[in-house]
Amino acid sequence: MTLSARLTWRFKRLNYALQRFRGSVALRGWRGTLARVRQEFERRPTLDDSLHVESLDAPFTPFALPTSEQPLVSVIIPIHGKVAYTLACLRSLVRNAADAPFEVIVVDDKSPDDSAALLEQIGGLRLLRNERNLGFVGSCNAGAAVARGQFLMFLNNDTQVMPNWLDGLLCCFGEHADCGIAGSRLVYPDGRLQEAGGLVFADGSCWTSGRFEQRDAPAWRFRREVDYVSGASLMIRRDVFERIGGFDQRYAPAYYEDVDLAFAVRQQGLKVYYEPSSTIIHCEGISAGTDLHAGMKRHQVTNQATFVAKWNDALNDHPPVGTSLMRALRWRRRGRILVVDSMTPEPTRDSGSLRLSAILRLLDEQGWAVAFLPDDGRASDEEVRAMGALGTEVLCRPWVSDLPHWLRAHGHELRAVILCRHTVAGQYASLVRKLAPKARLLFDTVDLHFLREQRAAELSGSASMARQALASRKSELALIEQCDVTFVVSPHEQALLAAEVPQAKVELLSNIHEVHGCRQPQALRRDFVFIGGFGHPPNADAVRWIASDILPALRKHAPDARVHVLGDVPDSAREELRAPGLELHGRVPDLAPWLDGALASLAPLRFGAGVKGKINMAMSYGVPVIATPLAVEGMHLEKGTDVLLAETAEDFAQAAQELQQNADLWSRLSTASIDNVKRHFSSRLAYEALERALGKR
């Protein structure tokens, strides 16, 4: 290279570095940019041992891929040399086999090494050899043309897959009917985050989110809509890909083809999602280098102009250059909402968790950027993953120390704060007013605490419990007066508050249930279920009543009658509850097998408040319910039409006998149960209540 050429090259390199620096300052500010520089040059081990990166130096021996002749997904890997990386990628597919059936198509784009000869020795691999060099775009389209799966997954050969790499992307499609493209979380071999979806600005420039951040930080652990995802790991339905016409050849040989595909998918009325539960290790730069003025990478500059010319009108809806990173990341969102509850919801644990998870999903569907903070600071990795699938960012330790600290930094960003339960709202309502002055303050009672305590005091006759109920009533009503909107779960509680606090805005936001339907006739059913754990005092009282009185009464009429308790029961209580026919299963991951086989669900609650999720859940499966009058309060249920009511143990036994002997009664109650859930506990009603509280789009 001549001196003139070297100087020109160095000038271009310097100019590019300055462009990146100016862009980073505009997006992140000076502090964020300096932190980003430190991240990039931080000394780290070459490999993160927890990722189990496949070695590039492993001697080759033939192996077979766990592929299928009837694939749901066609994994398409374009290659041009670098056979060591390709083999490592394929070995990772063996190590982390997917549940879904898939095939692997490797498109050899005239590799200059012995790639083809080695790949022919790998079982379960479809090898396609280009007659001439087609580049990345042409090779991907060639692989798609011979694919047999309903889904196409494009995967770089310099990647390695992690557990759930394929099934996580499929889950995104399964849970979002509007999903057109889903892309993985990309990480470097040293464990740092490489990409969590991409941003496109109004001038067509792109920005990869999260680069060099800690990969498990909450900001990158939730599913969200993005402008594009990298073609290094991208899934799309085959019919959508074909309808669009595949990757646009005008971007050949490479660069901007994945961004263009994302815009074409949106033109079809679909969305592009970043899916963090699918993780891919990507050795960025191996396939194309990193120099914008040499090799394949030089096409990135010229193809930007091509892209802008094609999508000029669509780019008007994107953030202008200079928009801050945080604002750009939420450009498609209506605003940011914070939800705070005592602990991270776990839908298999309790009805309140099931309801809150459904609310978080609805807020995401309405276009809000949702963050959830557990007041106890704890969230397991699995809970973070589950919340991420709802589109919710989890603010837990060690990332966030407590709510006051977080509000001081981010309160100005919030459009609304939802505080769940009076024990949480009582701590933070005033603080939210001070540190998040633009936010609407919403109080989700979950159930009226003072009403439950008052009824427990009446049942026990305890004077101290009665005093506690009065104190709770005073504090809870004061909170309701302080908040902009209060949510209750039953019409009974709404009417009670209308009398107690007439000036308050109280919305009915009840339980939210999917209708599963009745899947077994009465003749094939037996036994009874109780849904609920000992963590809730009314449940503990109900299980004790079942063990002491109700089950013995049932067994007088049916000596082999059994009651299955589905919920947490502490070891300390199990000996006390030991009774013939009572089976304590603890918390179960799926209620369906139990409800599909149950003759009836029991709800012998003697105190409590709110709407009972145990009743909703049973009815959503078409299982008739035998309950106390208090248990069905505010649930729109009529005795003998929708539910059987019982006040004594013998009443429960008589009702159970009726259901065993009268198939017509059982069928009528089953049908009415399903209709009740559809009419009063649907996602639609909850969606409308949230819109009334937060405002429509």
C-alpha positions in Angstrom: 0.0 0.0 0.0 1.4 3.4 -1.0 1.9 6.2 1.6 -1.1 8.1 0.0 -3.3 5.1 0.2 -2.3 4.5 3.8 -3.1 8.1 4.8 -6.4 8.0 3.0 -7.3 4.8 4.8 -6.3 6.2 8.2 -8.3 9.4 7.5 -11.4 7.3 6.8 -10.9 5.2 9.9 -10.5 8.4 12.0 -13.6 10.0 10.4 -15.7 6.8 11.1 -14.5 6.8 14.8 -15.5 10.4 15.1 -18.9 9.7 13.6 -19.5 6.9 16.1 -18.4 9.0 19.0 -20.7 11.9 18.0 -23.6 9.5 17.5 -23.0 7.9 20.9 -22.9 11.3 22.6 -26.2 12.2 21.0 -27.8 8.9 22.0 -26.2 8.4 25.5 -24.9 11.7 26.6 -21.3 12.3 27.7 -21.5 10.1 30.8 -23.1 7.2 28.9 -20.5 7.5 26.1 -17.6 7.4 28.5 -19.1 4.4 30.2 -19.6 2.7 26.8 -15.9 3.3 25.9 -14.9 1.7 29.2 -17.1 -1.3 28.5 -15.5 -1.7 25.0 -12.0 -1.7 26.2 -12.5 -3.5 29.5 -10.1 -6.4 29.9 -12.1 -9.6 30.0 -11.4 -13.3 29.5 -11.7 -14.3 25.8 -14.4 -16.8 26.7 -17.2 -16.9 29.3 -17.1 -20.5 30.7 -20.8 -20.4 31.6 -21.6 -20.2 27.9 -20.0 -23.5 27.0 -18.5 -22.2 23.8 -17.5 -24.9 21.3 -13.8 -25.0 20.6 -12.6 -24.0 17.1 -9.5 -26.3 17.5 -11.4 -29.6 18.0 -10.2 -32.2 15.5 -12.9 -33.1 13.0 -14.7 -36.4 13.4 -18.0 -37.1 11.6 -21.2 -36.6 13.6 -25.0 -36.4 13.0 -27.4 -33.5 13.6 -30.7 -34.2 15.4 -32.8 -33.1 12.4 -36.2 -34.2 11.1 -37.6 -35.3 7.8 -40.8 -33.4 8.6 -39.3 -30.1 10.0 -41.3 -27.3 11.5 -38.3 -25.0 11.0 -35.7 -24.9 8.3 -32.4 -23.5 9.7 -30.4 -21.9 6.8 -26.7 -21.3 7.3 -24.9 -19.5 4.5 -21.1 -20.1 4.4 -18.0 -18.9 2.6 -15.0 -20.6 4.1 -14.2 -20.4 7.8 -15.0 -24.1 8.2 -13.9 -24.3 11.8 -16.6 -21.8 12.8 -19.2 -23.7 10.7 -18.3 -27.0 12.5 -18.5 -25.3 15.9 -21.9 -23.9 15.0 -23.2 -27.3 14.0 -21.8 -29.0 17.1 -23.7 -26.5 19.2 -26.9 -27.6 17.5 -26.1 -31.1 18.7 -25.3 -30.0 22.2 -28.5 -27.9 22.5 -31.1 -29.9 20.5 -34.4 -28.2 20.2 -37.8 -29.6 21.1 -39.3 -28.5 17.8 -38.4 -30.6 14.7 -36.0 -28.8 12.4 -33.8 -29.3 9.4 -30.4 -27.7 8.7 -29.5 -26.4 5.2 -26.0 -25.2 4.7 -25.5 -23.1 1.6 -21.9 -23.3 0.5 -21.2 -20.1 -1.5 -18.1 -21.3 -3.4 -16.0 -21.7 -0.2 -12.2 -21.4 -0.9 -11.4 -24.1 1.7 -12.4 -27.7 2.3 -15.8 -26.8 3.9 -17.9 -28.9 1.4 -15.8 -32.0 1.8 -16.0 -32.0 5.6 -19.7 -31.1 5.7 -20.7 -34.0 3.4 -19.6 -36.3 6.3 -22.2 -34.8 8.7 -25.4 -36.8 9.0 -28.8 -35.1 8.9 -27.3 -32.1 7.0 -28.7 -30.8 3.7 -25.7 -29.3 1.8 -26.5 -26.9 -1.1 -23.5 -25.8 -3.2 -23.8 -22.6 -5.3 -22.4 -22.9 -8.8 -21.2 -19.3 -8.5 -20.7 -16.9 -5.7 -24.1 -15.3 -4.7 -23.1 -13.5 -1.5 -25.1 -13.6 1.7 -28.4 -12.3 0.2 -28.3 -14.8 -2.7 -27.3 -17.7 -0.5 -30.0 -17.1 2.0 -32.6 -16.9 -0.8 -31.3 -20.1 -2.4 -31.6 -21.9 1.0 -35.1 -20.6 1.5 -36.1 -21.9 -2.0 -35.5 -25.5 -1.0 -36.7 -25.3 2.6 -39.4 -27.6 3.8 -40.3 -26.0 7.2 -43.2 -23.6 7.9 -40.6 -21.3 9.5 -37.2 -20.1 8.2 -34.4 -19.4 10.6 -31.4 -17.7 9.1 -28.2 -18.3 11.1 -24.7 -17.1 10.6 -22.0 -19.8 10.5 -20.0 -17.7 13.1 -22.7 -18.3 15.7 -23.3 -20.9 18.4 -26.7 -21.7 19.8 -27.6 -21.8 23.5 -30.5 -23.8 25.1 -34.0 -22.7 23.9 -32.4 -21.0 20.8 -35.2 -22.3 18.5 -38.1 -22.9 20.8 -37.9 -19.4 22.3 -38.3 -17.8 18.9 -41.2 -20.2 18.1 -42.8 -19.2 21.4 -42.8 -15.6 20.3 -44.7 -16.4 17.2 -47.1 -18.6 19.2 -47.9 -15.9 21.7 -48.1 -13.0 19.2 -50.3 -13.4 16.2 -48.8 -10.2 14.7 -45.2 -11.5 14.9 -43.6 -11.3 11.4 -40.0 -11.7 12.5 -38.4 -12.8 15.8 -34.7 -12.3 16.5 -32.4 -13.7 19.2 -30.4 -12.0 22.0 -26.8 -12.0 20.6 -23.8 -12.2 22.9 -20.1 -12.2 22.5 -18.0 -15.3 23.4 -16.8 -13.3 26.4 -20.3 -13.1 27.7 -21.1 -9.5 27.1 -24.3 -8.5 25.2 -23.8 -7.8 21.6 -27.2 -7.0 20.4 -30.8 -6.8 21.8 -32.6 -5.7 18.7 -31.9 -2.7 16.5 -33.0 0.9 16.1 -33.4 2.7 12.7 -33.3 6.5 12.7 -35.0 8.8 10.2 -31.8 9.1 8.0 -31.7 5.3 7.7 -28.7 4.9 10.1 -28.9 1.9 12.4 -28.0 1.3 16.0 -27.7 -2.0 17.8 -29.2 -1.9 21.3 -27.3 -3.0 24.4 -23.8 -3.5 22.9 -21.2 -4.4 25.6 -23.8 -4.3 28.4 -24.2 -7.1 30.9 -26.4 -9.6 29.1 -28.7 -10.4 32.0 -29.4 -6.8 33.0 -33.2 -6.3 33.2 -33.2 -3.8 30.4 -32.4 -6.6 27.9 -34.4 -9.5 29.3 -37.9 -8.7 28.1 -39.6 -9.3 24.7 -40.3 -6.1 22.8 -41.1 -4.7 19.4 -38.0 -3.4 17.6 -37.1 -1.8 14.3 -35.1 -4.8 13.1 -33.1 -7.8 14.2 -29.8 -9.0 12.9 -29.8 -11.6 10.1 -27.2 -13.5 12.2 -30.2 -15.1 13.9 -33.6 -14.3 12.4 -36.8 -16.3 12.1 -39.7 -15.6 9.7 -42.6 -17.6 8.5 -41.8 -19.1 5.1 -45.1 -17.9 3.4 -44.4 -14.4 4.6 -40.8 -14.5 3.3 -42.1 -15.8 -0.1 -44.9 -13.2 -0.3 -42.3 -10.4 0.3 -40.0 -11.8 -2.3 -37.2 -12.9 0.1 -34.2 -10.8 0.8 -34.0 -7.9 -1.7 -31.3 -8.5 -4.3 -30.5 -4.8 -4.5 -28.6 -5.2 -1.2 -26.4 -8.0 -2.6 -23.9 -9.2 -1.7 -24.8 -8.1 1.9 -25.8 -5.4 4.5 -29.1 -3.8 5.1 -30.9 -6.8 3.8 -32.2 -7.7 7.3 -33.3 -4.1 8.0 -35.1 -4.0 4.6 -36.8 -7.3 5.4 -38.1 -5.9 8.7 -39.6 -2.9 6.9 -41.2 -5.1 4.3 -42.7 -7.3 7.1 -44.2 -4.2 8.8 -45.6 -3.1 5.4 -47.6 -6.4 5.6 -49.1 -5.3 8.9 -46.8 -7.5 11.1 -44.2 -6.7 13.7 -40.6 -7.4 14.5 -39.8 -8.7 18.0 -36.6 -9.1 20.0 -36.8 -12.4 21.9 -34.4 -12.6 24.8 -35.2 -16.2 25.8 -33.4 -17.3 22.6 -29.6 -16.6 23.0 -27.0 -17.0 20.3 -23.2 -16.5 20.7 -22.0 -14.5 17.7 -18.3 -14.0 16.8 -19.1 -10.7 15.2 -16.6 -9.7 12.5 -15.5 -13.2 11.5 -17.9 -13.5 8.6 -17.5 -10.0 7.2 -14.8 -8.1 9.2 -15.4 -4.7 11.0 -13.7 -2.2 8.6 -16.4 -0.1 6.9 -13.9 0.7 4.0 -12.7 -2.8 3.2 -14.1 -6.3 2.3 -17.8 -7.1 2.6 -18.2 -4.4 5.3 -17.8 -1.6 2.7 -21.3 -2.4 1.3 -22.8 -1.2 4.6 -22.2 2.5 3.6 -23.5 2.2 0.0 -26.5 0.1 0.9 -27.7 2.7 3.4 -28.3 5.1 0.6 -30.2 2.3 -1.3 -32.3 1.6 1.8 -33.2 5.3 2.3 -34.3 5.7 -1.3 -36.6 2.7 -1.0 -38.1 3.5 2.4 -38.0 7.3 2.6 -41.7 7.6 3.5 -41.6 5.0 6.2 -38.5 6.6 7.8 -40.6 9.7 8.6 -42.1 7.7 11.5 -38.7 6.9 13.0 -36.8 9.0 15.6 -34.7 11.8 14.1 -30.9 11.6 14.4 -29.8 13.0 17.8 -32.8 11.4 19.7 -31.6 10.1 23.1 -31.1 6.3 23.4 -33.8 5.8 26.1 -36.4 7.8 24.1 -35.5 6.0 20.9 -35.8 2.6 22.5 -39.4 3.5 23.6 -40.3 5.3 20.4 -43.1 2.9 19.5 -44.5 2.9 23.1 -47.2 5.2 24.5 -45.2 5.9 27.6 -43.6 4.2 30.6 -45.6 2.6 33.4 -44.3 1.2 36.7 -46.2 -1.6 38.5 -45.2 -2.4 42.1 -46.4 -5.5 44.1 -45.2 -7.2 47.2 -43.5 -9.9 45.2 -42.9 -11.1 41.7 -46.1 -12.8 40.4 -46.0 -16.6 39.9 -49.3 -17.7 38.2 -49.1 -21.2 39.6 -48.9 -19.8 43.2 -52.1 -17.8 43.6 -55.0 -16.1 41.9 -53.6 -12.6 42.4 -50.4 -13.6 40.5 -52.5 -15.0 37.6 -54.5 -11.7 37.4 -51.5 -9.5 37.7 -49.6 -11.4 34.9 -52.7 -11.0 32.7 -52.8 -7.2 33.5 -49.1 -6.9 32.5 -49.7 -8.6 29.2 -52.7 -6.3 28.5 -50.6 -3.2 29.3 -48.0 -4.4 26.8 -50.7 -5.0 24.2 -51.9 -1.5 24.7 -48.5 -0.1 23.8 -47.1 0.8 27.2 -43.4 0.2 28.2 -44.0 -1.7 31.4 -41.6 -2.1 34.3 -42.4 -4.2 37.4 -40.7 -3.8 40.8 -41.2 -6.5 43.5 -41.1 -4.8 46.9 -39.2 -7.7 48.4 -36.5 -7.2 45.7 -36.5 -10.8 44.6 -37.1 -12.4 41.2 -35.7 -15.8 40.1 -34.1 -16.2 36.7 -37.2 -18.2 35.6 -39.5 -15.5 36.9 -37.6 -12.8 35.0 -37.9 -15.0 31.9 -41.6 -15.4 32.3 -42.2 -11.7 32.9 -40.0 -10.9 29.9 -42.4 -13.0 27.8 -45.1 -10.6 28.9 -43.1 -7.7 27.6 -42.3 -6.6 31.2 -38.9 -5.4 32.5 -38.2 -6.7 36.0 -36.5 -4.3 38.4 -35.0 -6.6 41.0 -31.8 -7.0 43.0 -28.9 -6.8 42.4 -29.8 -4.4 39.5 -32.2 -2.2 41.5 -31.7 -1.7 45.3 -35.2 -0.4 46.1 -38.1 1.8 44.8 -37.0 5.2 46.2 -33.6 5.0 44.6 -35.1 3.9 41.2 -37.8 6.7 41.4 -35.2 9.4 42.0 -33.5 8.4 38.7 -36.5 7.5 36.6 -39.6 9.0 38.1 -39.7 11.8 35.6 -40.1 9.2 32.8 -43.3 7.7 34.1 -46.8 8.2 32.8 -48.5 6.1 35.4 -47.7 4.0 38.6 -49.8 1.1 39.7 -49.4 0.1 43.4 -50.8 -3.3 44.2 -52.2 -4.0 47.7 -52.6 -1.5 50.5 -49.4 -2.8 52.2 -47.4 -1.6 49.2 -49.5 1.5 48.3 -49.4 2.7 51.9 -45.6 2.8 51.8 -45.1 4.5 48.5 -48.1 6.6 47.4 -46.7 9.9 48.8 -43.3 9.1 47.4 -44.7 8.5 43.9 -46.5 11.8 44.0 -43.2 13.6 44.9 -40.7 11.8 42.6 -43.0 11.0 39.7 -45.1 14.2 39.4 -46.4 13.6 35.9 -47.6 10.0 36.6 -51.2 9.0 37.3 -51.4 7.1 40.6 -53.4 3.9 40.5 -54.2 1.7 43.4 -55.0 -2.0 42.8 -56.6 -3.3 45.9 -56.4 -6.9 44.7 -59.2 -7.4 47.3 -60.3 -5.0 50.1 -58.0 -5.9 52.9 -60.1 -4.4 55.6 -63.2 -6.3 54.5 -61.3 -9.7 54.6 -59.9 -8.8 58.1 -63.4 -7.7 59.3 -64.9 -11.1 58.2 -62.1 -13.0 59.8 -62.7 -11.2 63.1 -66.4 -11.9 62.9 -65.7 -15.7 62.3 -63.2 -15.9 65.2 -64.9 -13.5 67.6 -61.5 -11.9 68.2 -61.6 -8.3 69.5 -57.9 -7.7 68.5 -58.6 -8.8 65.0 -61.7 -6.5 64.9 -59.5 -3.5 66.0 -56.9 -4.4 63.3 -59.7 -4.4 60.7 -60.8 -0.9 61.8 -57.3 0.4 61.5 -56.9 -1.2 58.0 -60.2 0.3 56.9 -59.1 3.8 57.9 -55.7 3.5 56.0 -57.2 1.8 53.0 -59.9 4.3 52.5 -57.4 7.1 52.9 -55.3 5.6 50.1 -58.3 5.4 47.8 -59.0 9.1 48.4 -55.4 9.9 47.6 -55.1 8.0 44.3 -56.4 9.0 40.9 -58.0 5.6 40.2 -58.7 2.5 42.4 -59.2 -1.0 41.0 -61.5 -3.5 42.7 -62.3 -7.0 41.6 -66.0 -7.3 42.4 -69.2 -5.2 42.0 -69.8 -5.7 45.7 -66.6 -3.9 46.6 -67.3 -1.2 44.0 -70.7 -0.6 45.5 -69.2 -0.6 49.0 -66.6 2.1 48.1 -69.2 4.2 46.3 -70.9 4.5 49.6 -67.8 4.9 51.7 -65.7 7.2 49.4 -68.2 8.7 46.9 -65.7 11.2 45.4 -63.2 8.4 44.5 -62.9 7.0 40.9 -63.3 3.2 41.3 -62.9 0.9 38.3 -64.0 -2.8 38.2 -60.9 -4.8 37.1 -61.8 -8.3 38.0 -60.0 -11.6 37.5 -58.9 -12.4 33.9 -59.2 -16.0 32.6 -58.8 -17.8 29.4 -61.7 -20.2 28.6 -60.4 -23.8 28.3 -63.7 -25.5 28.0 -65.1 -28.9 29.2 -63.0 -31.8 27.8 -64.5 -34.8 29.6 -68.1 -35.8 30.2 -69.6 -36.3 33.7 -69.5 -40.1 33.4 -65.6 -40.2 33.2 -65.1 -37.9 36.2 -64.6 -38.6 39.9 -63.2 -37.0 43.0 -63.1 -33.3 44.0 -60.4 -30.5 43.9 -59.6 -27.6 46.1 -57.4 -24.9 44.5 -55.3 -22.8 46.8 -52.4 -22.7 49.2 -51.9 -22.1 52.9 -50.3 -18.7 52.2 -53.7 -17.2 52.2 -55.5 -17.5 55.6 -59.0 -18.2 54.1 -57.6 -21.1 52.2 -55.9 -22.6 55.2 -59.2 -22.4 57.1 -61.1 -24.0 54.2 -58.7 -26.9 53.9 -59.0 -27.5 57.7 -62.8 -27.5 57.4 -62.5 -30.0 54.5 -60.3 -32.3 56.5 -62.3 -32.1 59.7 -66.0 -32.1 58.5 -66.6 -31.9 54.8 -64.6 -34.9 53.6 -66.1 -37.2 56.3 -69.6 -36.1 55.2 -68.7 -36.8 51.6 -67.4 -40.3 52.4 -70.7 -41.1 54.2 -72.4 -41.0 50.8 -69.4 -42.2 48.7 -66.9 -44.1 50.9 -64.1 -43.8 48.3 -64.5 -40.0 47.8 -61.2 -38.1 47.6 -60.4 -34.4 47.7 -57.2 -33.2 46.0 -55.7 -30.1 47.4 -53.7 -28.2 44.7 -51.6 -25.6 46.4 -48.7 -25.1 48.9 -49.2 -26.7 52.3 -46.4 -26.4 54.8 -44.9 -29.6 56.3 -46.0 -28.4 59.8 -49.6 -28.6 58.8 -49.6 -31.9 56.9 -49.8 -34.1 60.0 -52.7 -32.1 61.4 -54.6 -32.5 58.0 -54.1 -36.2 57.7 -57.5 -37.7 56.8 -58.7 -40.6 54.7 -59.3 -39.4 51.2 -57.4 -36.1 51.5 -54.5 -35.8 49.1 -52.1 -32.9 49.4 -50.3 -32.4 46.1 -48.7 -29.0 46.7 -48.4 -26.5 43.9 -48.8 -28.2 40.5 -47.4 -26.7 37.3 -50.6 -27.4 35.3 -54.1 -27.6 36.7 -55.6 -29.0 33.5 -55.1 -32.7 34.2 -56.8 -32.3 37.6 -59.7 -30.2 36.4 -60.3 -32.4 33.3 -60.9 -35.3 35.6 -62.7 -33.6 38.6 -66.4 -34.1 39.2 -66.5 -30.8 41.1 -64.4 -28.1 42.7 -65.0 -27.1 46.3 -64.8 -23.5 47.6 -65.7 -23.8 51.3 -64.5 -20.3 52.3 -65.8 -18.9 55.5 -64.2 -15.5 55.4 -62.3 -13.4 52.8 -63.0 -10.7 50.2 -62.8 -10.2 46.5 -63.4 -12.5 43.6 -62.2 -16.0 44.0 -59.8 -17.2 41.3 -60.2 -20.8 42.4 -63.8 -20.6 41.3 -63.0 -18.8 38.0 -60.3 -21.3 37.2 -62.6 -24.4 37.7 -65.4 -22.8 35.8 -63.1 -22.0 32.8 -62.7 -25.7 32.5 -66.4 -26.3 32.8 -66.1 -27.9 36.2 -69.2 -27.3 38.4 -68.4 -25.6 41.7 -69.8 -26.2 45.2 -69.2 -23.1 47.3 -70.3 -21.1 50.3 -72.4 -18.0 49.7 -69.5 -15.8 50.8 -67.2 -17.5 48.3 -69.3 -16.4 45.3 -69.9 -12.9 46.4 -69.7 -10.4 43.4 -69.2 -13.2 40.9 -72.5 -13.0 39.1 -73.5 -16.5 40.0 -77.0 -17.8 40.7 -77.7 -20.7 43.0 -78.7 -23.8 41.0 -78.1 -22.1 37.7 -74.4 -21.4 37.7 -73.3 -22.9 41.0 -74.3 -25.1 44.0 -74.3 -23.4 47.3 -73.5 -25.0 50.7 -73.3 -23.6 54.2 -72.6 -26.8 56.2 -70.5 -29.9 55.7 -73.7 -31.9 55.1 -74.8 -29.3 52.4 -71.5 -30.0 50.6 -72.1 -33.7 50.8 -75.7 -33.4 49.5 -74.6 -31.2 46.6 -71.8 -33.6 45.7 -74.3 -36.5 45.6 -76.6 -34.5 43.3 -73.7 -34.0 40.8 -72.8 -37.7 40.9 -76.4 -38.9 40.3 -77.7 -36.2 37.9 -75.8 -36.0 34.7 -78.1 -33.3 33.3 -77.6 -31.0 36.3 -73.8 -31.5 35.9 -73.9 -30.6 32.2 -76.1 -27.5 32.8 -73.8 -26.2 35.5 -70.7 -27.0 33.3 -72.1 -25.0 30.4 -73.2 -22.1 32.6 -69.8 -22.0 34.3 -68.0 -21.4 31.0 -70.5 -18.8 29.9 -70.0 -16.9 33.2 -66.3 -16.7 32.7 -66.8 -15.5 29.1 -69.3 -12.8 30.2 -67.6 -11.4 33.3 -64.0 -12.4 33.5 -62.6 -11.9 30.0 -59.5 -10.1 28.8 -61.7 -7.7 26.8 -63.4 -6.4 30.0 -60.0 -5.9 31.7 -58.6 -4.2 28.6 -61.4 -1.7 28.6 -61.0 -1.0 32.4 -57.3 -0.3 31.9 -58.1 2.0 29.0 -60.6 4.0 31.1 -58.1 4.4 33.8 -55.1 5.2 31.6 -56.7 6.8 28.6 -57.1 5.4 25.1 -54.5 5.7 22.4 
